[in-house]
Amino acid sequence: MWFKNLSLLRFSETFTLSAEELQESLEKGRFQACGSLQPMSYGWTPPLGRDDGPLVHASGGCFMLCALREEKILPASVVNEILTEKIAEIEERTGTPVRKKGRDELRDDIIHELLPRAFSFTRKLFAYIDPKAGWLVVDSASAKKTEEFASWLRRCLETLPVALPSVNERPSAVMTRWLAEGAPPADIVIENECELRATDEEGAVIRCKNHDLAAPEIQNHLEAGKEVVKLAVNWSERLGFVLDDTLGVKRLRFLDAIQDQAADVEAGDEAERFDADFSIMSLELAAFLPRLLELFGGENTQAKKS
């Protein structure tokens, strides 16, 4: 259950619900499987995977949640093939072309007819709330999926005062300075991957992977005015990740020091293993996230209040 990405949302007000109160609120949004004519369903499912388990897993003052999304899969090629056949039949029978409105109605009818026979695809999305530190941490690299999760949570709680974290220095400017000067903070090691983007209207992009970022060609791009928008780094030999210019953390790796700590914990079953890993992970991120804000000039508290 170790998170592989971090999409970070900051609470602007203290989260005061207990695990029991949160559980009660989430019940109204519990997952229900798609009906025969329903293309998609979204809702809460027990983080531990047991159907009869709680929707909130509390550990160390943090609350783990899990959303489940089910979607019916209708290949566009299948719909288009049937649509083409039906249009050809109608045009041959009537001798007149099918207009756009008629095509759209036919497409809707085809989808409605095929949905009961469509395959379903399900995917879980985990996130946790740290009430003390004021974070909603979503295991996703997708802004769209993160917003869908937050919107569903807001719907169940009736309010969710969260926003992207705001810092006092532009992350792109800071990461560019690290790379240009070759002197990041002592607890940051630059690895071998980055993405550079020009600041002009064309916005030319350079992506480097498995590359020496101190090489002259990288410096030439920086001198030409390109900025770092993604950078692979290692924090204190505990976390490795790719950081982007919105403070999104992608391809997160918990390094040997943390994995050894987790391995030392004896767990009798999967539930105990989940709880132990969640505790270790949330404690580690509780130490890392304030430092992440510090690296970019600290949190912009005025933006948080607004």
N, C-alpha and C positions, 0 to 999 in steps of 0.2 A: 504493500500500500504506500510505499515511498513515492512522494510526489515527483513528477518528472518535469513539471513546469510550474511557474508561479505567476499568476495574474493577481496583482495586488489591488485591493480596494481599502480605503481608509475611512473609518468611522469618524464623522464630525461630531457625534454625540456618544455618550457612554452607553454601551450595550448592557442593559440591566436585567434581561430575562434569565431565569434559571433554566437548567436543563429540562425540568419538568414543564415549565411554562412554554419553552420553545417547542418541546414535543407536542404539546396541546395545539399550538398554532400550526404546526406542520401537518397535523392530521387532516386538515381541510384540503391539503394539496397532495395527499398520498397518491402514489402512482396507480393508475387503472389501465389495464391493457386496452389496446385499440379495439374498438368495435369493428364489425365487418366492413362498414362503410367509412370508417374514421382513418384518415391518412397518417395521423401522428398523435402521439400521446406523451405527456411529460408529467413527472411528479416525483415525490420523495420515496425512497426505498431504504430499508435498514442498511447502514454502512457495513455491518458484519455479514450481510448476505442472507440471514435467516428471515423468512417471510414474517415470522411472528416476533421478530426483534424490534427494539426501539428505533425510532427514526433519528435519534440523537445519541451519539456515543461521546460521553464526557470523560475527559482525562486531563489531569493537571490544570484544571480551570479552562480548558479549551473544549469546543464542541465540534465534533466531526459530523458532517452531513453528506448525503449522497443523493444525487438526482439521477433518475433513469429516463432515457428518451427512447421511445419506440417509434419507428417510422416504416411505413409500407413502401416497398421498393417496386416501382413501376418503371422499367427501362424506357427511356424516351423513344428508342428505336422501335419498340413493340407498339407503343401508342401511335407513333407516326405511320407505321406500316398499316395498321387497321384504319387509321384516319384516311390515308390515301385511297385505300380500297373503297371505303364508304362514299367518299367524295366522287370517285370515278363512277360508282353505281348510280348515285343521285343524278350526276350530270348526264349520264347516258340515258337515264329514264326520263328526265325532264327536258333535256336539251338546253339547259341554262347553267351557267357557272355558279358554283357555291361561293357566296361572298364571305368576307372575313367574319361577320357576326355568326353566320351559319357554321363556318369552320370551328369557331370557338365553342359554340353550343355542342357540336358533334364531339369535339375533344373532351368536353366535360362529361358528356354521356358515356364515352368510352372509358374514361378513368373511373367513373361511378360503377360501371359494369365490371371492370377488372379488379377493383380494390378488394373484394372478398376473396379473391384467389391470389392476391399478391403476397410475396414473401415479406416477413418482418425482420427489421434490423434493430437491435437494441445496443445502447451504449451507456455506461455509467460515467458520471462526473462527480468527483469528490472535491470537497472544500471544507475548510474549518474556520470557525470564528474564535478569535482570541480576544475576549472581552476586556481583559486587563490592559493589553497593549493597543487595542483598538484597530484590529485588522480582520478583514475577510480575505482569506487566501484560497484561491481557486486553482486546482491542478489542471490548467489549460493554457495553451499557447494562442488560443483563438479569442479575440475580443468579442466576437459574436456569441460564442458559447458562454463566455463569462457574463455577458449582459443578459443572456437568456436565463442563466442560473440566478443572477441577482434580481431580475424582474419577477421570477417565480417566488423567490424568497420574500420580496417586497409585497407581492400579492397576498401571501399567507400572513405576514406580520402587519400588514396595512401601512407600514413605514419602514424604510431602510435607508438611513442617512449616510450613504457611502459615496465616495468619489475616488478617482485615480489620485495617488499620492502626488503632492506638489513639493518641489524642492527649490532652493534659492539659486542654484546654478544649472544651466542647461546641461543635461547628461551628455549630449553630443559634443559640446565644447570641452567638457572635462575629460571625456574619453579620448578626444583628439589630442589634448594636451599630454595625457599620459603616453600616448603612442609617439607623438612628435618629440617629446623630451626624453623618452625612455626611462622615466622616473615616476612610476605609479606609487601610491602609498605603500608603506612597508608590508601591510597585510594583503596586498594584491599582487598577484603574478600574472602577467599577460601571457596567454598561450598562443596558439598558432592559427587563429581564425579571426577574420574581421570582415565587415562590410563598410565600404566608404561611399559617400554620396556627394555629388557636387551640389553647391548651394544656388546655382543659377536655375533658370526656368527649365532647362532641359533635364537637369537632375541625373546626370550620368552616374551609373552605379558600378563599383568594382567590388567583386567578392573574392576573398582569398581564404583558402582552406589548406591546412597542412603546409603552411608557408612561414618562413622567417619574417616576422613583422618588423624587424629592425633593418630589413634589406633596403638598399637605396631606392628601388622602384616604389616602395611604399612611402618612403619619405618624400619622393618626388610628387606623388599624388597629394600628399598633405600640403606641401608647399604650393601646389597649384590651387589650393582652396577647398579640397574635398574634406568632409568631416566624417568622423566615425559614427555610424548609426547602430552597429552591432560589434561586440567585442567579446571574445572568449577569454575568461579569466578564472583564476583560482583564488579563493579567499581562505587565508590562514591554513592552507593544506587540509581544509575540512569540507569545503564545497567547491565544485567546479561547475561552470555554467556559461551560457552566452547571454550577455546583458544587452538590451536594446535601448533606444533613446527615449522610451516611455517608462523605463524601469521595469520592463517585463523580463522575467528570468526564464530562459528556455534551455532545454536539454540539461536539466539539473542533475548533478551527480553528488551523492553523499560519499565522501572519500573514506579511505581506510580507517582513520581514527574513529569515525562515527560507526562504520560497519562493524568494527571490532567491538565497540561498545554494545551494539545491538546483539552481536553474537554471544556476548558474555551473559546475556539475560536468558535464563531458562524459562521456557514457556510450555505449559502442559498441553495446550490445544491451539487451534487457529485464532480463537477469540483472544487468548492471552498474548499470542504473538502480535496480533493487530494492535492491542492496547499498548504493548511495550514499544513497538515501532512508532506508533503515533506519539507517545510521550517523548521519546528521544528526538523525533523529527521536530515536533512543535517547540521543544526546548531549544534546539539548535537554531531554528528559524527565529525564535524570540530574541536570541543574541545577535543574529545576522541582520535582521531587518532594520533595527535602529542604526546599525553601522552603514547599511546601504544608503540611508538618508544622509548620514554624515558625510559620506564620500562626495556628495553633490551639494555641499554647502548647508546641509541641515534642512529640516522640514520648513516649508513656507506656511507658517501658522495662520497668516491672514487668509490665504487661499482656503485652508481647512475650515476656518470659521464661516466663510462665505458659501 
